[in-house]
Amino acid sequence: MSKTNRDETRDEAVSTAADNAPPADATDAAPPAGDAADMAPPADKSAGAAPSDNAGEAPQPDAAALEKAVRELEEQLKAERDKFLRLAAEYDNYRKRTAKERESLFSEIRADTIAQILPVYDNIARALKQPCSDEAYFRGIQLIMAQFEEIFKNLGVKEIPAVGEKFDVSRHYAVQHIEDPAYGESVVVEEYEKGFMIGDKVIRFSTVKVAN
């Protein structure tokens, strides 16, 4: 076969193969440049970004708000302090008042108790003024009187001074009055019944006779 015929045969085969090839699918085509860019994963901006100067710092509080909060706390502290001082003063007054009331009550009870046994004291005092031939018996009466006097001393009970003292209406009870130039004015010349007091409280007035 000649060279010319071979070239013609080859061109026909290429043309036939091109005619028999299936059409290209649009989906298999390469995506446009714009779509490829949209499909690409987003770049990590933090990777290449420079660190910020305020990174990791807490937000600074407002100065006016901070000053207001401080004033409120100071006012609350002052109010609580005033409340504490008032409470402490009230408690101190209560403590003093109850202590005074307790002492007063104790004095009242003590005075009432002494008043109840004074008649016994008076009888022993009269017995000591009577003549007695039995020395042991008389000595026993003296010891009983000494015990009374010791008890009175321990309780703070004192006799009210009478004979020779100027008459005092707050401590003496006059049942008789005489005129005698030998004595001064309003002087107690005789005591009929002893008086007693505890502190400033009179348990029993001293019954006396007053001159002038």
C-alpha positions in Angstrom: 0.0 0.0 0.0 1.2 3.4 -0.8 1.9 6.1 1.8 -1.0 8.2 0.6 -3.4 5.5 1.2 -2.1 4.8 4.7 -2.6 8.4 5.7 -6.1 8.4 4.4 -7.0 5.2 6.3 -5.5 6.6 9.6 -7.6 9.9 9.3 -10.8 7.9 8.7 -10.1 5.8 11.9 -9.5 8.9 14.0 -12.7 10.5 12.7 -14.7 7.3 13.4 -13.4 7.1 17.0 -14.2 10.7 17.7 -17.8 10.2 16.4 -18.3 7.1 18.5 -17.0 8.7 21.8 -19.7 9.5 24.5 -20.5 13.1 25.3 -18.7 14.6 28.4 -20.8 14.9 31.7 -21.2 18.4 33.0 -20.8 17.2 36.5 -17.4 15.8 35.8 -16.1 19.1 34.6 -13.7 21.0 36.9 -15.5 23.5 39.1 -15.1 27.2 38.4 -12.4 29.1 40.2 -15.0 31.0 42.4 -16.7 27.9 43.6 -13.4 26.3 44.5 -12.6 29.2 46.7 -16.0 28.9 48.5 -15.5 25.2 49.1 -12.1 25.7 50.7 -12.0 25.4 54.5 -11.7 28.7 56.4 -8.3 29.7 57.4 -7.4 29.8 61.1 -7.1 33.5 61.8 -5.8 33.0 65.2 -2.9 31.0 64.0 -1.2 33.9 62.3 -2.8 36.8 64.3 -0.5 38.7 66.6 -1.4 38.4 70.3 -3.4 41.4 71.8 -1.9 43.5 74.6 -5.2 43.1 76.7 -5.4 39.3 76.1 -6.2 37.5 79.4 -6.9 40.7 81.4 -10.2 41.1 83.4 -12.3 44.1 82.5 -11.6 47.1 84.7 -14.5 48.2 87.1 -16.0 51.6 86.7 -14.4 54.0 89.2 -17.7 55.7 90.0 -19.4 52.4 90.7 -16.6 51.3 92.9 -16.7 54.5 94.9 -20.4 54.2 95.4 -20.0 50.6 96.7 -17.3 51.8 99.1 -19.6 54.5 100.5 -22.5 52.0 100.9 -20.2 49.6 102.8 -19.0 52.5 105.1 -22.6 53.5 105.8 -23.5 49.9 106.7 -20.5 49.6 108.9 -21.3 52.8 110.7 -24.9 51.7 111.2 -23.9 48.3 112.6 -21.3 50.1 114.9 -24.0 52.4 116.2 -26.3 49.5 116.8 -23.6 47.7 118.7 -22.8 50.7 120.9 -26.5 51.2 121.7 -26.9 47.5 122.6 -23.8 47.6 124.7 -25.1 50.7 126.6 -28.5 49.1 127.1 -26.9 45.9 128.4 -24.7 47.9 130.8 -27.7 49.8 132.1 -29.6 46.6 132.5 -26.7 45.0 134.4 -26.4 47.9 136.8 -30.1 48.2 137.3 -30.6 44.4 138.0 -27.5 44.5 140.3 -29.1 47.4 142.3 -32.5 45.7 142.4 -30.9 42.5 143.6 -29.0 44.2 146.3 -32.1 46.1 147.3 -34.1 42.9 147.4 -31.4 41.2 149.5 -31.4 44.1 151.9 -35.2 44.0 152.3 -35.2 40.2 153.0 -32.3 40.6 155.4 -34.0 43.4 157.2 -37.3 41.6 157.4 -35.5 38.5 158.8 -33.7 40.5 161.5 -37.0 42.3 162.4 -38.6 38.9 163.1 -35.9 37.8 165.6 -35.6 41.1 167.4 -38.2 40.2 170.0 -36.0 37.2 171.0 -33.1 39.6 171.3 -35.2 41.9 173.5 -36.1 39.1 175.8 -32.5 38.0 176.2 -31.5 41.6 176.9 -34.2 41.8 179.7 -33.0 38.5 181.2 -29.5 39.9 181.5 -30.8 42.9 183.5 -32.4 40.6 186.0 -30.6 39.4 189.1 -29.6 35.7 188.8 -28.1 33.5 191.5 -27.2 30.7 189.1 -23.9 31.7 187.5 -23.9 28.9 184.9 -27.4 29.9 183.8 -26.5 33.5 183.6 -23.3 32.7 181.7 -25.4 30.7 179.2 -27.6 33.8 178.6 -24.6 35.9 178.1 -23.3 33.5 175.5 -26.6 33.5 173.6 -26.5 37.4 173.5 -22.9 37.2 172.3 -24.0 35.0 169.4 -26.8 37.4 168.5 -24.3 40.3 168.4 -21.9 38.3 166.3 -24.7 37.4 163.8 -25.8 41.0 163.6 -22.2 42.1 163.0 -21.8 39.7 160.2 -25.0 40.8 158.5 -24.1 44.4 158.8 -26.7 45.2 161.4 -25.8 48.1 163.8 -27.5 49.5 166.8 -28.8 53.1 166.5 -27.0 55.4 168.9 -29.6 56.8 171.4 -28.7 58.1 174.9 -26.8 61.4 174.8 -27.5 61.8 171.0 -29.6 64.6 169.6 -33.1 63.5 168.8 -33.3 62.4 165.1 -36.8 61.8 163.8 -35.4 59.5 161.1 -34.0 57.1 163.6 -35.7 57.8 167.0 -39.2 57.3 168.2 -40.0 59.5 171.2 -42.6 58.3 173.6 -41.9 60.7 176.4 -40.7 64.3 176.7 -39.3 66.0 179.9 -38.0 69.4 180.8 -34.7 69.2 182.5 -32.1 72.0 182.5 -29.4 69.4 183.1 -29.7 68.4 179.4 -29.4 70.3 176.2 -32.3 70.8 173.7 -33.8 67.7 172.2 -31.4 65.3 173.7 -32.2 61.6 174.2 -31.9 60.9 177.9 -33.2 57.4 178.1 -33.8 54.4 175.7 -36.7 52.0 176.3 -36.1 49.8 173.3 -33.0 49.5 171.1 -33.2 50.5 167.5 -31.3 48.8 164.7 -30.4 49.7 161.1 -28.7 47.9 158.2 -26.8 50.3 155.9 -29.1 53.3 155.5 -32.2 51.4 156.2 -33.8 51.5 159.7 -35.0 48.0 160.8 -36.6 49.3 164.0 -36.7 52.8 165.4 -35.1 53.4 168.8 -37.8 54.1 171.4 -36.6 56.9 173.6 -37.3 59.7 176.1 -36.3 63.2 175.1 -35.4 66.2 177.2 -36.3 69.8 176.5 
